[in-house]
Structure formats: C-alpha cells, structure tokens
Amino acid sequence: MQPGITDLFGANSTFSGTPKVLEIPLSSLPSLTSANPTALELYAAIIANAHAWINANTDASVMASSDLVVSSPITRNGTAKTQFQFSERFYGPYTAPTFDPNAV
C-alpha cells in the first residue's frame, strides 16, 4: 500500500488539487513541541513523521525506504552537536540499464 497524505504528514492533513495546497495542522506533527516553530523545525517534524511511517510499513508495495543515522558528538561551527541524518530512497519500475555509446 502506498502512503496517504495523513500517513506522511499527520492526522488531519489535507491536500487540495486546485490550487495545489497541502495543509498540515501543527497538531498533526507529534514530534513538534514548539508553539512557534521555525521553518527548519517544521521541515524536521515532517521528515520525522514520514520516516516513522515508512519504517513501520516495509512491505514491497511501499515504493520508498528511509534510514536514520544519529552521530554524537560531532563538531559544527566549533560547537559539539548531535547530528540526525535521514536517508530517503524512492523506487520506480525496473528497466534494464543499457549502454549507449552515442550518449558518451
């Protein structure tokens, strides 16, 4: 099964096709704790929510996979930090790769 809008963006999220508008209530992102989130905090909460769903639904019909690597401590701008690195992969139908010498 492919994920729906609410699977990746949280409960009560909606998508309208005309115009193309994705609405994500802050309450739909459980990892978001700030009442006044920054754009980066919103982005991270969306990624964390989607990552959790993709990892909980690993059957072959889901055309995506996601990994999280946590590294700590790392140094960024001279300060010790914890790094959260998400890797997302999306899959499409298989087509045999072919070598075209005219395309070199």
C-alpha positions as CSV (number, residue, x, y, z in Angstrom):
1,M,0.0,0.0,0.0
2,Q,1.2,3.5,-0.8
3,P,1.2,6.1,1.9
4,G,-1.6,8.6,2.1
5,I,-1.4,12.3,2.9
6,T,-2.2,11.7,6.6
7,D,0.4,8.8,6.8
8,L,3.3,11.1,5.9
9,F,2.1,14.5,7.1
10,G,0.0,13.5,10.2
11,A,-3.7,13.2,11.1
12,N,-6.0,16.0,9.7
13,S,-3.5,16.9,6.9
14,T,-5.3,17.6,3.6
15,F,-4.3,18.2,0.0
16,S,-6.4,20.2,-2.4
17,G,-5.6,19.8,-6.1
18,T,-6.9,23.2,-7.3
19,P,-4.9,25.2,-6.4
20,K,-2.3,22.7,-5.2
21,V,-2.4,23.3,-1.4
22,L,-1.1,21.0,1.3
23,E,-2.4,21.9,4.8
24,I,-0.7,20.4,7.8
25,P,-2.0,21.4,11.2
26,L,0.8,21.8,13.8
27,S,-1.1,19.3,16.0
28,S,-0.7,16.7,13.2
29,L,3.1,16.5,13.9
30,P,3.6,14.8,17.3
31,S,7.3,15.4,17.3
32,L,6.8,19.1,17.0
33,T,6.9,20.6,20.5
34,S,7.4,24.3,19.8
35,A,4.3,26.5,19.8
36,N,6.0,28.9,17.3
37,P,8.2,26.6,15.2
38,T,10.8,27.8,12.7
39,A,10.7,26.6,9.1
40,L,13.5,24.2,9.8
41,E,11.7,22.7,12.9
42,L,8.6,22.2,10.7
43,Y,10.7,20.5,8.0
44,A,12.3,18.2,10.5
45,A,8.9,17.3,12.1
46,I,7.5,16.4,8.6
47,I,10.6,14.3,7.8
48,A,10.4,12.5,11.2
49,N,6.7,11.8,10.8
50,A,7.2,10.4,7.2
51,H,10.3,8.4,8.3
52,A,8.3,6.7,11.2
53,W,5.5,5.7,8.8
54,I,7.9,4.4,6.1
55,N,9.8,2.3,8.6
56,A,6.6,0.9,10.1
57,N,5.4,-0.1,6.6
58,T,8.2,-2.0,4.9
59,D,6.1,-4.3,2.6
60,A,7.2,-4.4,-1.0
61,S,4.3,-2.3,-2.2
62,V,5.7,0.8,-0.5
63,M,8.0,2.4,-3.0
64,A,10.2,4.2,-0.5
65,S,12.6,3.4,2.3
66,S,14.2,5.6,5.0
67,D,17.1,5.3,7.3
68,L,18.2,7.4,10.3
69,V,21.8,7.7,11.5
70,V,22.5,9.5,14.7
71,S,26.0,10.7,15.3
72,S,27.1,12.4,18.5
73,P,29.2,14.3,19.3
74,I,30.1,16.0,16.0
75,T,31.5,19.4,15.7
76,R,29.7,22.1,13.7
77,N,30.9,25.7,13.7
78,G,33.2,24.9,16.6
79,T,30.4,23.6,18.9
80,A,29.6,19.9,19.8
81,K,26.3,18.8,18.4
82,T,24.2,15.7,17.8
83,Q,23.6,15.0,14.1
84,F,20.4,13.3,12.8
85,Q,20.9,12.2,9.2
86,F,17.9,10.9,7.3
87,S,18.3,9.0,4.0
88,E,15.3,8.6,1.8
89,R,15.1,6.4,-1.2
90,F,12.3,6.2,-3.7
91,Y,11.8,3.4,-6.2
92,G,10.2,3.2,-9.6
93,P,9.6,0.3,-12.0
94,Y,12.7,-1.6,-13.1
95,T,14.0,-1.1,-16.5
96,A,17.2,-2.8,-17.6
97,P,20.1,-0.3,-17.9
98,T,21.5,-0.1,-21.4
99,F,24.8,1.4,-22.5
100,D,24.5,3.8,-25.5
101,P,28.0,4.6,-26.8
102,N,26.4,7.5,-28.8
103,A,25.4,9.1,-25.5
104,V,29.0,9.3,-24.2
